[in-house]
Amino acid sequence: MINIFINTEFIKLDQFLKLSDVISSGGEARSFISENMIFVNNEPENRRGKKLRNGDIV
């Protein structure tokens, strides 16, 4: 497990994927999210704008 800490109220899922080096650019987020199962707090998530807060698990 990799811990990513943010110093703002939230970060969007597409920004998180880029920050964690899962994708190399924000433009890849749409296709990556549609082609892969992504879970946020054990719930499937397909919105690239989903707001993630400290303590969320992706």
Buried (B, 14 or more C-beta within 10 A) or exposed (E): EEEEEBEEEEBBBBBBBBEEEBBEEEEBBEEBBEEEEBEBEEEEBEEBEBEBEEEBEB
